Amino acid sequence: MIEIVTHCYAEELPQYASMLRAHLSSFVLHPPKEELEVVVATTLTDLKTIDVVTYFEKNTTLNVVLLLLEPSYLWRRAIGRNLVAMQTKADAVWFCDADYLFGCGCIDKAMEGWRSLGCPSLTWPRSTQIHATHEMGDEYWRNHIEAAGIIEAPPQEHFVHHKLRKAIGGVQLASREYLKEFGYLNNTNWTKPVNCPFPDTMDDVAFRRQCEARGGLKGPFHTENLFRLRHSLVGYGSKKF
């Protein structure tokens, strides 16, 4: 079993709800053989995100659950990730972001790769496919900002190959054994609440370094049909559609 943990906060930037819809659609359109659970962390007041998850809960067979947090707890990704890490029953947990799509065979190949490496504490995929330009990504979200139901990914010709040299934010695949013992930066400053939306995104770096220091970082692994939806409007409190 694999568990995927994704944060989504669409109260200020509604395109993140559309990204989440595409993210969850990818699991429905390309269901893996591996048992899958998707956890979406958001807030009680983020109705756009909650509506997306509710649709998939009611209308598909995707095993998706909401992790509802106070805003100050959501705004540190490490807090939600740690809550899942300490309780997971999955063999491995993929700490992800809403702008990733999982195409045909992606999850099954990833788990094969993780097992072939000896089930390390932390690993990452060798590469992904990203939008050729930010403008292509922005156009896609503008076209889907009011979308409902299942939505298709952009055409594959809109993407280019991108090599991944590190286990960065949305592509961290971690083992249950490590997470049950150490959590995701459990009992550190990274799992303390903050007073503004996502003040930084360096918690993934701290987690990677922690795993490496304990000798548990190994990789990368090979997978296929992993896509990242490039977009330019990412700052909270300023730019909006």
C-alpha positions as protocol buffer text, in pm:
chain_id: "A"
residue {
  index: 1
  type: MET
  ca { x: 0 y: 0 z: 0 }
}
residue {
  index: 2
  type: ILE
  ca { x: 109 y: 355 z: -75 }
}
residue {
  index: 3
  type: GLU
  ca { x: -27 y: 670 z: 88 }
}
residue {
  index: 4
  type: ILE
  ca { x: -4 y: 1005 z: -90 }
}
residue {
  index: 5
  type: VAL
  ca { x: -20 y: 1324 z: 117 }
}
residue {
  index: 6
  type: THR
  ca { x: -112 y: 1646 z: -61 }
}
residue {
  index: 7
  type: HIS
  ca { x: -168 y: 1995 z: 78 }
}
residue {
  index: 8
  type: CYS
  ca { x: -418 y: 2228 z: -87 }
}
residue {
  index: 9
  type: TYR
  ca { x: -509 y: 2582 z: 16 }
}
residue {
  index: 10
  type: ALA
  ca { x: -739 y: 2743 z: -240 }
}
residue {
  index: 11
  type: GLU
  ca { x: -899 y: 3020 z: -32 }
}
residue {
  index: 12
  type: GLU
  ca { x: -668 y: 3285 z: -176 }
}
residue {
  index: 13
  type: LEU
  ca { x: -551 y: 3118 z: -497 }
}
residue {
  index: 14
  type: PRO
  ca { x: -847 y: 2925 z: -640 }
}
residue {
  index: 15
  type: GLN
  ca { x: -641 y: 2764 z: -917 }
}
residue {
  index: 16
  type: TYR
  ca { x: -508 y: 2526 z: -654 }
}
residue {
  index: 17
  type: ALA
  ca { x: -854 y: 2368 z: -636 }
}
residue {
  index: 18
  type: SER
  ca { x: -834 y: 2307 z: -1011 }
}
residue {
  index: 19
  type: MET
  ca { x: -487 y: 2159 z: -970 }
}
residue {
  index: 20
  type: LEU
  ca { x: -619 y: 1932 z: -699 }
}
residue {
  index: 21
  type: ARG
  ca { x: -904 y: 1823 z: -926 }
}
residue {
  index: 22
  type: ALA
  ca { x: -654 y: 1729 z: -1198 }
}
residue {
  index: 23
  type: HIS
  ca { x: -430 y: 1562 z: -937 }
}
residue {
  index: 24
  type: LEU
  ca { x: -713 y: 1342 z: -806 }
}
residue {
  index: 25
  type: SER
  ca { x: -846 y: 1281 z: -1158 }
}
residue {
  index: 26
  type: SER
  ca { x: -512 y: 1129 z: -1253 }
}
residue {
  index: 27
  type: PHE
  ca { x: -559 y: 852 z: -995 }
}
residue {
  index: 28
  type: VAL
  ca { x: -910 y: 780 z: -1124 }
}
residue {
  index: 29
  type: LEU
  ca { x: -809 y: 781 z: -1489 }
}
residue {
  index: 30
  type: HIS
  ca { x: -495 y: 572 z: -1424 }
}
residue {
  index: 31
  type: PRO
  ca { x: -565 y: 358 z: -1116 }
}
residue {
  index: 32
  type: PRO
  ca { x: -259 y: 172 z: -986 }
}
residue {
  index: 33
  type: LYS
  ca { x: -243 y: -195 z: -898 }
}
residue {
  index: 34
  type: GLU
  ca { x: -97 y: -96 z: -562 }
}
residue {
  index: 35
  type: GLU
  ca { x: -349 y: -22 z: -290 }
}
residue {
  index: 36
  type: LEU
  ca { x: -371 y: 357 z: -269 }
}
residue {
  index: 37
  type: GLU
  ca { x: -493 y: 612 z: -19 }
}
residue {
  index: 38
  type: VAL
  ca { x: -477 y: 986 z: -86 }
}
residue {
  index: 39
  type: VAL
  ca { x: -482 y: 1229 z: 206 }
}
residue {
  index: 40
  type: VAL
  ca { x: -565 y: 1593 z: 127 }
}
residue {
  index: 41
  type: ALA
  ca { x: -473 y: 1841 z: 398 }
}
residue {
  index: 42
  type: THR
  ca { x: -670 y: 2166 z: 405 }
}
residue {
  index: 43
  type: THR
  ca { x: -865 y: 2392 z: 643 }
}
residue {
  index: 44
  type: LEU
  ca { x: -1225 y: 2384 z: 760 }
}
residue {
  index: 45
  type: THR
  ca { x: -1295 y: 2709 z: 573 }
}
residue {
  index: 46
  type: ASP
  ca { x: -1139 y: 2615 z: 238 }
}
residue {
  index: 47
  type: LEU
  ca { x: -1468 y: 2523 z: 74 }
}
residue {
  index: 48
  type: LYS
  ca { x: -1321 y: 2506 z: -276 }
}
residue {
  index: 49
  type: THR
  ca { x: -1081 y: 2230 z: -173 }
}
residue {
  index: 50
  type: ILE
  ca { x: -1342 y: 2051 z: 36 }
}
residue {
  index: 51
  type: ASP
  ca { x: -1587 y: 2053 z: -258 }
}
residue {
  index: 52
  type: VAL
  ca { x: -1328 y: 1890 z: -484 }
}
residue {
  index: 53
  type: VAL
  ca { x: -1251 y: 1614 z: -235 }
}
residue {
  index: 54
  type: THR
  ca { x: -1620 y: 1560 z: -160 }
}
residue {
  index: 55
  type: TYR
  ca { x: -1689 y: 1503 z: -529 }
}
residue {
  index: 56
  type: PHE
  ca { x: -1427 y: 1229 z: -551 }
}
residue {
  index: 57
  type: GLU
  ca { x: -1545 y: 1070 z: -228 }
}
residue {
  index: 58
  type: LYS
  ca { x: -1904 y: 1049 z: -352 }
}
residue {
  index: 59
  type: ASN
  ca { x: -1862 y: 981 z: -723 }
}
residue {
  index: 60
  type: THR
  ca { x: -1550 y: 767 z: -764 }
}
residue {
  index: 61
  type: THR
  ca { x: -1388 y: 465 z: -601 }
}
residue {
  index: 62
  type: LEU
  ca { x: -1076 y: 663 z: -514 }
}
residue {
  index: 63
  type: ASN
  ca { x: -981 y: 621 z: -149 }
}
residue {
  index: 64
  type: VAL
  ca { x: -940 y: 990 z: -62 }
}
residue {
  index: 65
  type: VAL
  ca { x: -977 y: 1145 z: 282 }
}
residue {
  index: 66
  type: LEU
  ca { x: -965 y: 1499 z: 418 }
}
residue {
  index: 67
  type: LEU
  ca { x: -721 y: 1605 z: 688 }
}
residue {
  index: 68
  type: LEU
  ca { x: -878 y: 1923 z: 826 }
}
residue {
  index: 69
  type: LEU
  ca { x: -641 y: 2152 z: 1014 }
}
residue {
  index: 70
  type: GLU
  ca { x: -640 y: 2496 z: 1168 }
}
residue {
  index: 71
  type: PRO
  ca { x: -481 y: 2739 z: 921 }
}
residue {
  index: 72
  type: SER
  ca { x: -170 y: 2788 z: 1135 }
}
residue {
  index: 73
  type: TYR
  ca { x: -119 y: 2411 z: 1127 }
}
residue {
  index: 74
  type: LEU
  ca { x: -184 y: 2374 z: 756 }
}
residue {
  index: 75
  type: TRP
  ca { x: 63 y: 2650 z: 667 }
}
residue {
  index: 76
  type: ARG
  ca { x: 353 y: 2432 z: 777 }
}
residue {
  index: 77
  type: ARG
  ca { x: 345 y: 2134 z: 543 }
}
residue {
  index: 78
  type: ALA
  ca { x: 556 y: 1941 z: 793 }
}
residue {
  index: 79
  type: ILE
  ca { x: 271 y: 1942 z: 1047 }
}
residue {
  index: 80
  type: GLY
  ca { x: 18 y: 1766 z: 826 }
}
residue {
  index: 81
  type: ARG
  ca { x: 288 y: 1540 z: 685 }
}
residue {
  index: 82
  type: ASN
  ca { x: 399 y: 1447 z: 1034 }
}
residue {
  index: 83
  type: LEU
  ca { x: 43 y: 1366 z: 1147 }
}
residue {
  index: 84
  type: VAL
  ca { x: 10 y: 1120 z: 860 }
}
residue {
  index: 85
  type: ALA
  ca { x: 363 y: 985 z: 907 }
}
residue {
  index: 86
  type: MET
  ca { x: 308 y: 892 z: 1271 }
}
residue {
  index: 87
  type: GLN
  ca { x: -16 y: 705 z: 1195 }
}
residue {
  index: 88
  type: THR
  ca { x: 40 y: 553 z: 851 }
}
residue {
  index: 89
  type: LYS
  ca { x: -31 y: 188 z: 782 }
}
residue {
  index: 90
  type: ALA
  ca { x: 107 y: 208 z: 429 }
}
residue {
  index: 91
  type: ASP
  ca { x: 436 y: 53 z: 322 }
}
residue {
  index: 92
  type: ALA
  ca { x: 548 y: 389 z: 189 }
}
residue {
  index: 93
  type: VAL
  ca { x: 424 y: 748 z: 192 }
}
residue {
  index: 94
  type: TRP
  ca { x: 467 y: 987 z: -101 }
}
residue {
  index: 95
  type: PHE
  ca { x: 472 y: 1344 z: 26 }
}
residue {
  index: 96
  type: CYS
  ca { x: 331 y: 1532 z: -270 }
}
residue {
  index: 97
  type: ASP
  ca { x: 188 y: 1863 z: -393 }
}
residue {
  index: 98
  type: ALA
  ca { x: -134 y: 1936 z: -577 }
}
residue {
  index: 99
  type: ASP
  ca { x: 43 y: 2026 z: -902 }
}
residue {
  index: 100
  type: TYR
  ca { x: 165 y: 1669 z: -970 }
}
residue {
  index: 101
  type: LEU
  ca { x: -20 y: 1424 z: -1193 }
}
residue {
  index: 102
  type: PHE
  ca { x: 32 y: 1047 z: -1191 }
}
residue {
  index: 103
  type: GLY
  ca { x: -14 y: 891 z: -1535 }
}
residue {
  index: 104
  type: CYS
  ca { x: -39 y: 529 z: -1646 }
}
residue {
  index: 105
  type: GLY
  ca { x: 189 y: 300 z: -1446 }
}
residue {
  index: 106
  type: CYS
  ca { x: 354 y: 580 z: -1248 }
}
residue {
  index: 107
  type: ILE
  ca { x: 272 y: 464 z: -896 }
}
residue {
  index: 108
  type: ASP
  ca { x: 333 y: 94 z: -963 }
}
residue {
  index: 109
  type: LYS
  ca { x: 671 y: 168 z: -1124 }
}
residue {
  index: 110
  type: ALA
  ca { x: 760 y: 396 z: -833 }
}
residue {
  index: 111
  type: MET
  ca { x: 690 y: 125 z: -577 }
}
residue {
  index: 112
  type: GLU
  ca { x: 888 y: -125 z: -783 }
}
residue {
  index: 113
  type: GLY
  ca { x: 1177 y: 120 z: -786 }
}
residue {
  index: 114
  type: TRP
  ca { x: 1153 y: 182 z: -412 }
}
residue {
  index: 115
  type: ARG
  ca { x: 1157 y: -190 z: -337 }
}
residue {
  index: 116
  type: SER
  ca { x: 1447 y: -251 z: -578 }
}
residue {
  index: 117
  type: LEU
  ca { x: 1651 y: 0 z: -376 }
}
residue {
  index: 118
  type: GLY
  ca { x: 1585 y: -198 z: -57 }
}
residue {
  index: 119
  type: CYS
  ca { x: 1291 y: 13 z: 69 }
}
residue {
  index: 120
  type: PRO
  ca { x: 1506 y: 310 z: 180 }
}
residue {
  index: 121
  type: SER
  ca { x: 1389 y: 562 z: 438 }
}
residue {
  index: 122
  type: LEU
  ca { x: 1371 y: 827 z: 167 }
}
residue {
  index: 123
  type: THR
  ca { x: 1406 y: 826 z: -210 }
}
residue {
  index: 124
  type: TRP
  ca { x: 1284 y: 1021 z: -514 }
}
residue {
  index: 125
  type: PRO
  ca { x: 1206 y: 974 z: -885 }
}
residue {
  index: 126
  type: ARG
  ca { x: 1480 y: 1025 z: -1140 }
}
residue {
  index: 127
  type: SER
  ca { x: 1276 y: 1268 z: -1347 }
}
residue {
  index: 128
  type: THR
  ca { x: 940 y: 1423 z: -1417 }
}
residue {
  index: 129
  type: GLN
  ca { x: 771 y: 1598 z: -1707 }
}
residue {
  index: 130
  type: ILE
  ca { x: 694 y: 1968 z: -1660 }
}
residue {
  index: 131
  type: HIS
  ca { x: 502 y: 2225 z: -1863 }
}
residue {
  index: 132
  type: ALA
  ca { x: 724 y: 2366 z: -2135 }
}
residue {
  index: 133
  type: THR
  ca { x: 635 y: 2720 z: -2018 }
}
residue {
  index: 134
  type: HIS
  ca { x: 457 y: 2882 z: -1726 }
}
residue {
  index: 135
  type: GLU
  ca { x: 218 y: 3042 z: -1975 }
}
residue {
  index: 136
  type: MET
  ca { x: 97 y: 2698 z: -2089 }
}
residue {
  index: 137
  type: GLY
  ca { x: 24 y: 2604 z: -1730 }
}
residue {
  index: 138
  type: ASP
  ca { x: -154 y: 2929 z: -1652 }
}
residue {
  index: 139
  type: GLU
  ca { x: -372 y: 2894 z: -1962 }
}
residue {
  index: 140
  type: TYR
  ca { x: -471 y: 2542 z: -1856 }
}
residue {
  index: 141
  type: TRP
  ca { x: -583 y: 2660 z: -1510 }
}
residue {
  index: 142
  type: ARG
  ca { x: -774 y: 2956 z: -1647 }
}
residue {
  index: 143
  type: ASN
  ca { x: -962 y: 2716 z: -1872 }
}
residue {
  index: 144
  type: HIS
  ca { x: -1047 y: 2487 z: -1580 }
}
residue {
  index: 145
  type: ILE
  ca { x: -1104 y: 2730 z: -1294 }
}
residue {
  index: 146
  type: GLU
  ca { x: -1479 y: 2652 z: -1293 }
}
residue {
  index: 147
  type: ALA
  ca { x: -1443 y: 2289 z: -1400 }
}
residue {
  index: 148
  type: ALA
  ca { x: -1637 y: 2011 z: -1230 }
}
residue {
  index: 149
  type: GLY
  ca { x: -1597 y: 1636 z: -1218 }
}
residue {
  index: 150
  type: ILE
  ca { x: -1304 y: 1452 z: -1372 }
}
residue {
  index: 151
  type: ILE
  ca { x: -1069 y: 1660 z: -1585 }
}
residue {
  index: 152
  type: GLU
  ca { x: -803 y: 1545 z: -1827 }
}
residue {
  index: 153
  type: ALA
  ca { x: -438 y: 1643 z: -1806 }
}
residue {
  index: 154
  type: PRO
  ca { x: -291 y: 1875 z: -2071 }
}
residue {
  index: 155
  type: PRO
  ca { x: -158 y: 1708 z: -2386 }
}
residue {
  index: 156
  type: GLN
  ca { x: 177 y: 1533 z: -2334 }
}
residue {
  index: 157
  type: GLU
  ca { x: 338 y: 1747 z: -2605 }
}
residue {
  index: 158
  type: HIS
  ca { x: 299 y: 2045 z: -2369 }
}
residue {
  index: 159
  type: PHE
  ca { x: 557 y: 1890 z: -2135 }
}
residue {
  index: 160
  type: VAL
  ca { x: 934 y: 1859 z: -2139 }
}
residue {
  index: 161
  type: HIS
  ca { x: 1167 y: 1623 z: -1954 }
}
residue {
  index: 162
  type: HIS
  ca { x: 1308 y: 1750 z: -1626 }
}
residue {
  index: 163
  type: LYS
  ca { x: 1576 y: 1564 z: -1428 }
}
residue {
  index: 164
  type: LEU
  ca { x: 1540 y: 1553 z: -1049 }
}
residue {
  index: 165
  type: ARG
  ca { x: 1867 y: 1554 z: -856 }
}
residue {
  index: 166
  type: LYS
  ca { x: 1723 y: 1565 z: -503 }
}
residue {
  index: 167
  type: ALA
  ca { x: 1423 y: 1453 z: -299 }
}
residue {
  index: 168
  type: ILE
  ca { x: 1249 y: 1789 z: -315 }
}
residue {
  index: 169
  type: GLY
  ca { x: 911 y: 1902 z: -184 }
}
residue {
  index: 170
  type: GLY
  ca { x: 654 y: 1707 z: -383 }
}
residue {
  index: 171
  type: VAL
  ca { x: 852 y: 1395 z: -474 }
}
residue {
  index: 172
  type: GLN
  ca { x: 960 y: 1253 z: -138 }
}
residue {
  index: 173
  type: LEU
  ca { x: 886 y: 880 z: -104 }
}
residue {
  index: 174
  type: ALA
  ca { x: 949 y: 761 z: 253 }
}
residue {
  index: 175
  type: SER
  ca { x: 924 y: 426 z: 431 }
}
residue {
  index: 176
  type: ARG
  ca { x: 677 y: 346 z: 707 }
}
residue {
  index: 177
  type: GLU
  ca { x: 956 y: 215 z: 932 }
}
residue {
  index: 178
  type: TYR
  ca { x: 1139 y: 547 z: 928 }
}
residue {
  index: 179
  type: LEU
  ca { x: 823 y: 754 z: 964 }
}
residue {
  index: 180
  type: LYS
  ca { x: 689 y: 553 z: 1256 }
}
residue {
  index: 181
  type: GLU
  ca { x: 1016 y: 608 z: 1444 }
}
residue {
  index: 182
  type: PHE
  ca { x: 1099 y: 968 z: 1353 }
}
residue {
  index: 183
  type: GLY
  ca { x: 787 y: 1111 z: 1190 }
}
residue {
  index: 184
  type: TYR
  ca { x: 821 y: 1396 z: 945 }
}
residue {
  index: 185
  type: LEU
  ca { x: 1048 y: 1623 z: 1151 }
}
residue {
  index: 186
  type: ASN
  ca { x: 853 y: 1527 z: 1463 }
}
residue {
  index: 187
  type: ASN
  ca { x: 927 y: 1738 z: 1772 }
}
residue {
  index: 188
  type: THR
  ca { x: 1120 y: 2004 z: 1581 }
}
residue {
  index: 189
  type: ASN
  ca { x: 1056 y: 2370 z: 1505 }
}
residue {
  index: 190
  type: TRP
  ca { x: 929 y: 2262 z: 1165 }
}
residue {
  index: 191
  type: THR
  ca { x: 620 y: 2109 z: 1325 }
}
residue {
  index: 192
  type: LYS
  ca { x: 519 y: 2421 z: 1515 }
}
residue {
  index: 193
  type: PRO
  ca { x: 231 y: 2636 z: 1381 }
}
residue {
  index: 194
  type: VAL
  ca { x: 290 y: 2968 z: 1204 }
}
residue {
  index: 195
  type: ASN
  ca { x: 85 y: 3285 z: 1161 }
}
residue {
  index: 196
  type: CYS
  ca { x: 94 y: 3337 z: 783 }
}
residue {
  index: 197
  type: PRO
  ca { x: 39 y: 3113 z: 478 }
}
residue {
  index: 198
  type: PHE
  ca { x: 342 y: 2902 z: 395 }
}
residue {
  index: 199
  type: PRO
  ca { x: 617 y: 3144 z: 506 }
}
residue {
  index: 200
  type: ASP
  ca { x: 876 y: 2917 z: 348 }
}
residue {
  index: 201
  type: THR
  ca { x: 901 y: 2572 z: 193 }
}
residue {
  index: 202
  type: MET
  ca { x: 1228 y: 2454 z: 343 }
}
residue {
  index: 203
  type: ASP
  ca { x: 1080 y: 2183 z: 564 }
}
residue {
  index: 204
  type: ASP
  ca { x: 1133 y: 1931 z: 284 }
}
residue {
  index: 205
  type: VAL
  ca { x: 1505 y: 2021 z: 282 }
}
residue {
  index: 206
  type: ALA
  ca { x: 1525 y: 1967 z: 658 }
}
residue {
  index: 207
  type: PHE
  ca { x: 1354 y: 1630 z: 624 }
}
residue {
  index: 208
  type: ARG
  ca { x: 1587 y: 1520 z: 345 }
}
residue {
  index: 209
  type: ARG
  ca { x: 1894 y: 1621 z: 545 }
}
residue {
  index: 210
  type: GLN
  ca { x: 1763 y: 1440 z: 852 }
}
residue {
  index: 211
  type: CYS
  ca { x: 1715 y: 1120 z: 653 }
}
residue {
  index: 212
  type: GLU
  ca { x: 2057 y: 1156 z: 492 }
}
residue {
  index: 213
  type: ALA
  ca { x: 2225 y: 1212 z: 829 }
}
residue {
  index: 214
  type: ARG
  ca { x: 2075 y: 885 z: 952 }
}
residue {
  index: 215
  type: GLY
  ca { x: 2198 y: 700 z: 643 }
}
residue {
  index: 216
  type: GLY
  ca { x: 1852 y: 645 z: 500 }
}
residue {
  index: 217
  type: LEU
  ca { x: 1865 y: 848 z: 177 }
}
residue {
  index: 218
  type: LYS
  ca { x: 1906 y: 642 z: -140 }
}
residue {
  index: 219
  type: GLY
  ca { x: 1809 y: 686 z: -501 }
}
residue {
  index: 220
  type: PRO
  ca { x: 1681 y: 796 z: -738 }
}
residue {
  index: 221
  type: PHE
  ca { x: 1438 y: 538 z: -874 }
}
residue {
  index: 222
  type: HIS
  ca { x: 1290 y: 510 z: -1222 }
}
residue {
  index: 223
  type: THR
  ca { x: 924 y: 566 z: -1291 }
}
residue {
  index: 224
  type: GLU
  ca { x: 723 y: 698 z: -1585 }
}
residue {
  index: 225
  type: ASN
  ca { x: 436 y: 934 z: -1664 }
}
residue {
  index: 226
  type: LEU
  ca { x: 492 y: 1166 z: -1369 }
}
residue {
  index: 227
  type: PHE
  ca { x: 393 y: 1522 z: -1462 }
}
residue {
  index: 228
  type: ARG
  ca { x: 419 y: 1857 z: -1288 }
}
residue {
  index: 229
  type: LEU
  ca { x: 185 y: 2137 z: -1385 }
}
residue {
  index: 230
  type: ARG
  ca { x: 391 y: 2453 z: -1409 }
}
residue {
  index: 231
  type: HIS
  ca { x: 214 y: 2774 z: -1303 }
}
residue {
  index: 232
  type: SER
  ca { x: 327 y: 3126 z: -1220 }
}
residue {
  index: 233
  type: LEU
  ca { x: 80 y: 3261 z: -961 }
}
residue {
  index: 234
  type: VAL
  ca { x: 203 y: 3105 z: -638 }
}
residue {
  index: 235
  type: GLY
  ca { x: 233 y: 3390 z: -386 }
}
residue {
  index: 236
  type: TYR
  ca { x: -40 y: 3420 z: -125 }
}
residue {
  index: 237
  type: GLY
  ca { x: -180 y: 3760 z: -37 }
}
residue {
  index: 238
  type: SER
  ca { x: -89 y: 3923 z: -369 }
}
residue {
  index: 239
  type: LYS
  ca { x: -170 y: 3780 z: -712 }
}
residue {
  index: 240
  type: LYS
  ca { x: -503 y: 3620 z: -791 }
}
residue {
  index: 241
  type: PHE
  ca { x: -695 y: 3512 z: -1098 }
}
